[in-house]
C-alpha cells in the first residue's frame, strides 16, 4: 500500500509542533525544580547562623522554613545600633535578610556597616540570590513563593 507523501509530512510536522509545545512547559517545570533546590540549598547553609530580619512576619516565615536563630529588629533606630549585642557571643558570621525594596536595602547597608565594625562577617549569598534570581522583594513572601514554584 502506497502512503501519501503529504500526509506523511504533515504527521511529521504535527509531531514536531506537539514537541515544541510540550518542551517549554517541561523546561519550565525543570527550571522551577532547580530554583527550588537552590533555594533549599541556601537555606540549609544559613539556617544555623544568626539571621537578622526586619519584622515579625519575616521571622515567622524563616522559622517555618527551618531557620532557628532569627533575630528581629525592634523597628526603631536604637534597636539598630544594639543589633550586635543581640547576636550570640563569639559570633563570627551573620546573615542580613531585610526586604529587597529601597528601605530594606538602606537598612541592609546600615546593619552591614555596624556588623563589620564589630568584626562580624556578613554572609549575603542568599540575599544576592533572592535579588538576582527571584521576584521576591519581601522576605515574608518567601514560603509562598516556594510553594508557587512547586
Order of alpha helices (4+ residues) and beta strands (2+ residues): alpha-beta-alpha-beta-alpha-alpha-beta-alpha-beta-alpha-alpha
